[in-house]
Amino acid sequence: MQQAHGIVMKSVDNVCTVVGTVDAATPVQFDLAGQNETITVTEPISFGHKFALRTIKKGEPVVKYGEVIGLATKDIEPGQHVHVHNLESCRGRGDK
């Protein structure tokens, strides 16, 4: 079975960035706060893209590298791809 690797920079992050392209149903291994963790992604994830580490509710901040990068536009379950189809930017908008 294929095993992939991801990066989580801060313990507050709720997404993980994959360091290679991974297929659906692939376990992705990453380090979170000094602990080795694994989550199986539920859909294909392209190199450099991210997936949810836990449930992110609609309207909740998406946190990567310890920074809010946007808001979830719908509920996102662990292992799901997080990108423009379920994330909107909240930076520099003036209305958020």
Beta strands, then each sheet from edge to edge (+ up, - down):
strand 1: 4-7
strand 2: 15-18
strand 3: 27-32
strand 4: 35-40
strand 5: 50-52
strand 6: 61-64
strand 7: 67-72
strand 8: 81-82
strand 9: 87-88
sheet 1: 4+ 3- 1- 2+ 5- 8+
sheet 2: 6+ 7- 9+
end
